[in-house]
Amino acid sequence: MNCQETGQLMSLSLDDALTADETRQLQMHLDRCQSCQALWTSMQHISQLFADAPTVPPPTDFVARVSQRIAQREVRRRWILGGLTLIVGIIALTALVFPAMIGAFMTLVQLASCSPLLSYGPQLILKLVSIGRPLLKAVWLAIAALLSPSGHPILVSYSLVVFALTALWVRLVSGQQRGYRRARLVHS
């Protein structure tokens, strides 16, 4: 057995983790090696100093300070996750709305470039407002019904049906307009 192996056995012996055979091997090496014997004596002395040292309790406010730091980290983590969620939501919403905004802008550009439509512009705006007003009322009615504490089931059902029918109507009308544009492009 060499001195390095003996050093490991010394550490294990201080922890009372040696078998009887390993204890015998350690003792045999210590009887023959003066440097290991000096190291063993100093290790035993240091171990005894640690064993005799009084244990110092933590400060009285230690638990409170640690709990406060943990709570602050949790709040900070929630703020960061909330901010990231908000940023991702804004990016997703922008990605969803941006094509519609581009389409609306292009439609306005086409309307502005077509001179016969300029004379019908005010009438078109009035018609769009008259169509949009019932849609907004239906949405408001649905939101009010869903948020009311009594939650009238008939009112909620009616609001949802009106909203669904209005959305279906808008989809059909926009589909017809797209069909007219395609037909116009094919014939021109």
GIKAUR-V327958 format. One record per backbone hydrogen bond with DSSP energy under -1.0 kcal/mol. CO is the residue of the C=O (numbers start at 1). NH is the residue of the N-H. Records with the same first field share a line. If there is no record, write none. Layout:
BEGIN
CO: NH + NH
END
This chain:
BEGIN
2: 6
3: 7
4: 8
5: 9
6: 10
7: 11
8: 12
9: 13
10: 14
11: 15
12: 17
13: 16
19: 23
20: 24
21: 25
22: 26
23: 27
24: 28
25: 29
26: 30
27: 31
29: 33
33: 37
34: 38
35: 39
36: 40
37: 41
38: 42
39: 43
40: 44
41: 45
42: 46
43: 47
44: 48
45: 49
46: 50
47: 51
48: 52
49: 53
59: 62
61: 65
62: 66
63: 67
64: 68
65: 69
66: 70
67: 71
68: 72
69: 73
70: 74
71: 75
72: 76
73: 77
74: 78
75: 79
76: 80
77: 81
78: 82
79: 83
80: 84
81: 85
82: 86
83: 87
84: 88
85: 89
86: 90
87: 91
88: 92
89: 93
90: 94
91: 95
92: 96
93: 97
94: 98
97: 101
98: 102
99: 103
100: 104
101: 105
102: 106
103: 107
104: 108
105: 109
106: 110
107: 111
108: 112
109: 113
120: 124
121: 125
122: 126
123: 127
124: 128
125: 129
126: 130
127: 131
128: 132
129: 133
131: 135
132: 136
133: 137
134: 138
135: 139
136: 140
137: 141
138: 142
139: 143
140: 144
141: 145
142: 146
143: 147
144: 148
152: 156
153: 157
154: 158
155: 159
156: 160
157: 161
158: 162
159: 163
160: 164
161: 165
162: 166
163: 167
164: 168
165: 169
166: 170
167: 171
168: 172
169: 173
170: 174
171: 175
172: 176
173: 177
174: 178
175: 179
176: 180
177: 181
178: 182
179: 183
180: 184
181: 185
182: 186
183: 187
184: 188
END
